[in-house]
Amino acid sequence: MYIYELEKEEVVTLTIKMKERDKMEWKCPVLDTSVKGKCILVPPLKYEDKVLTFGSEGIIAEVVAVRDGKPVIFKGCHVQYIKFKDQKYHAIIAKENGVNLNRRSHFRV
């Protein structure tokens, strides 16, 4: 599954890990999928009323969406603050296709 196949208003969970210790999560709706065909737009992500930027080294971003009751994870995402159609968003670009997440180490038989 490609990230741009997510539906508008679908809620996704964005997880940002910094240096493998600190972790922040946001649940946010997908606002648009039509930008450059490879990303989704979400509302600006804020911490203590300040818009965040994710340009530092050592930041790992992942997006999880639930499809048909099963989580789909997009690893290796890049998050960028952009302006599109006179509105400000965070664009999430997935470097890899989404894969079904198995929360157990083995599938049930």
Secondary structure, DSSP 8 states (H G I E B T S, - for coil): --GGGS-TT-EEEEEEEETTTEEEEEEEE--B--STTTEEEE---EETTEE----STTEEEEEEEEETTEEEEEEEEEEEEEEETTEEEEEEEESS--EE--SSSS---
